[in-house]
Amino acid sequence: MTDKTTHAIHASTYRVAGPEDKRIMAVSAALDLIGKRAALVTSHGVLEYEMAKLSDYADQIQAAIDKK
């Protein structure tokens, strides 16, 4: 499956999901971003800092997806 197809499937899944499932998807995306950032940064405390911002990141992801 191509990236384009995968993104289309995720987008249509998100559109029909309920509020709780949408939140789970946003948190999952935020955790993926945090994990990738933490793997690239060598300074101490980055993971803790990023995890403290998890809810903010998920809020921003949901707002960006829901923006029309």
C-alpha positions in Angstrom: 0.0 0.0 0.0 1.3 3.4 -0.9 1.6 6.3 1.6 -1.1 8.1 -0.3 -3.5 5.2 0.1 -2.6 4.8 3.7 -3.3 8.4 4.4 -6.6 8.3 2.6 -7.7 5.3 4.7 -6.7 7.0 8.0 -8.5 10.2 6.9 -11.7 8.4 6.2 -11.4 6.4 9.4 -11.0 9.6 11.4 -14.0 11.3 9.7 -16.4 8.5 10.9 -14.8 8.0 14.3 -16.5 9.1 17.5 -14.9 11.8 19.8 -13.1 9.2 22.0 -11.6 7.4 19.0 -10.5 10.7 17.4 -8.8 11.6 20.7 -7.0 8.2 20.7 -5.8 8.8 17.1 -4.5 12.3 18.0 -2.7 11.0 21.1 -1.2 8.2 19.1 0.1 10.6 16.5 1.5 12.9 19.2 3.2 9.9 20.9 4.7 8.9 17.5 6.1 12.5 17.0 7.4 12.6 20.6 9.2 9.2 20.1 10.8 10.4 16.9 12.0 13.6 18.5 13.3 11.9 21.6 15.3 9.5 19.5 17.0 12.4 17.7 17.8 14.5 20.7 20.6 13.6 23.1 20.0 16.1 25.8 18.6 14.9 29.1 15.0 15.6 30.0 13.7 15.9 26.5 11.4 12.9 26.8 9.9 14.2 30.1 9.4 17.6 28.6 7.7 16.3 25.5 5.5 13.9 27.5 4.4 16.8 29.7 3.2 18.5 26.4 1.4 15.4 25.1 -2.1 16.7 25.7 -1.2 20.0 24.1 0.2 18.2 21.0 -2.9 16.0 20.8 -5.1 19.1 21.0 -3.2 20.8 18.2 -3.3 17.7 16.0 -7.1 17.4 16.6 -7.6 21.0 15.8 -5.6 20.8 12.6 -7.5 17.8 11.4 -10.9 19.2 12.3 -10.2 22.6 10.7 -12.4 23.0 7.7 
